[in-house]
Amino acid sequence: MTTECCYGAELYNPIFSALGMCNTYLGSKAYAYFGSSNTSYGDTTATARADMICQYFCKHLLSGTSAGSACLQAALNTRTEWEACPRQLT
């Protein structure tokens, strides 16, 4: 499961509230969960860093890379692309 939304991976104490999306999916035997535990870097009108990192994560995961390596590679891909054209990305 991959989510670009702000706080999509925020963890909640189940004693005080319902489980968040992350715990719900992992509790349903999801292989991995990739999301933001804080504000995501998105844009309402264009592709932004949050969209890009999720896209790269899925691309690497689908090619057979482990979830941890896919996360690292996605971060590196996003940073490289952002540095190449910072005005077009938020």
N, C-alpha and C positions, 0 to 999 in steps of 0.2 A: 504494500500500500504506500502510495506517495501522495502527499498533500502540500499544496503551495500556500494554503491559507495561514494567516497569522494565528499563532498559538495552536496550530493543528496537532502538534505533538506534546502539548502541555500535559503534564501528569497531575492527577488529582488524588488526594487521599480518599480511598473508598469509604473510610469511616465517616467522612463529613459530606461526601457528595457522590454522585454517580461516576462511574468510570469514564475517563476521557476517550477520545477516538483511538489513541495509541493503545491503551490497555485493552480496549474492546476488540480491536483487530488482532492483537497478539494473543489475547485469550481465546480467539477463534482459530488459533493455529496458523496465523499469517507467518510467512517466512521472515519478513522484515517490515519495518515501518520507518519511513523517512519523512520528516516534517519539521516545521519550525516550532521551537518551544518558546519563542518570543515573537516579535514583529518580523514579518517576512518582507523582503525587499521587492515589492511588486509595483505594478503600474496598471491603471485601469484601461489604458489606451494602447499600450505597446508591450512587446516582450521585454521582461525585465530579469534581473538576476535570479529572483525566486523561481521564475518559470524556467530559466535556463538550467539551473542546478538540478531541478526535478527532471527535466528532459534528459540531461546527461546521466543522472543516476539511473534512470530506467534503461537508457541505451546500454550502459555498462553492465547492469544487472542482467538484462536479456541476452547479452553476449556470453554469459557464464561467469562473470566476475563475482566474487563474494560481495556481500552487502557492505562490509567495511571498506574493501578496496574500491567498490563502486562509488561510495561516498567520497573518499579521498580524491579519486580521479575526477569526479564531477566538480568538486571544489576547485581543483587545478584547472580544468577546462573552462569553467566559468570565469575564473580570475584572468586567465590568458585572453579570453575573448573580450572581457570588460576592459582590460588595459589597452587592447587594440583599438577600441572605438568607444571611449567613455561617454561621449556626448549623446550617443544613441541609446544607451542603457542607463537605467536608474538603479 
